[in-house]
Amino acid sequence: MMLRRAPVNVCMYSEGRSWNKGSILRCTVDYVRRLQTQQETLFALLEKNRQLERHNQHLRNEMKVSLSNYLFAIDPNLSNS
């Protein structure tokens, strides 16, 4: 999942715009929606990272067992060290 840059906030860079309650509210709602989207993306990335870490740990454990079995097959005395 690739992070995309949020579009430039039109509300921040509007010179000569009339600011009334409605336009301020609209800009605020847009900003909150962008923040929520960013938060959801962050949580999705964190969960994906957790899954990959668990899978990585599982693979490391499998490699240890395989190496131990291989060493035991070569020389039973090597697996104890």
N, C-alpha and C positions, 0 to 999 in steps of 0.2 A: 504494500500500500504506500503510495507516494503522497507526500504532503504537497498540497497545492497552495500557492500564495493567494490569500484572499484579495478580492478586487479592492481597488482604492475606494475608500468611503467617500461617497459624493457629499455627504453631509459635512465632513470635515473641511473640504476644500471648495466650498461654495461661497464665493464672494458676491456680494450684492443680493444674496438670497434673503427673502423676508422670513424671519424666524417668529413663527407663532406657535401656540401650543401643539397644534396638529403636526407641524413639520418637525418640531423637537421630539414629539412622541414617536413619529414614524422613524426618525433617525435612531432613536434609542432602541426601539424594537428591532430594527435591522442589526444594530450592534450586538444586542443580546442574542439574537439568532446566530450571528457569526461566532460569538463566543461559545454557544452551545454546540455548534458544529465542530469547532476546534476541540472542545472537551471530549466529544464523542469519538473523534478521530484519535485523540491521545489515548483514551481508554482502550480503544480497539488495538492500537499499536502496543500498549502495555500488555494486554492479554495475549497477543501474538508472541511477544517476547517471552512471556511466562511459558507458553506452550513450547516454544523452541528450546528454552532452557531445560524444561522437563525432558524433552526428546533427546537433547544433548547428553543429559545425565544418564538416561537409559542406555544410549549408545556407548558411553564411557564404561558403564557397568558391564555391558555385553563384551566389550573389548577386554576388560580385565579377566572375565571368566574364560574367554577364548584363549587368552595368553596363558592363563593358569593351566587350562587343559592341555595346551600345546606343550608347555614346559613339563607337565607331568608325563605326557606321552614320550618325550625325549628321555627324561631322566626323573624318576619319581622323587629323588632327593632334592632337585632344584625347586620344586614347588613349595617347599617349606621355607625357603629363604626370602 
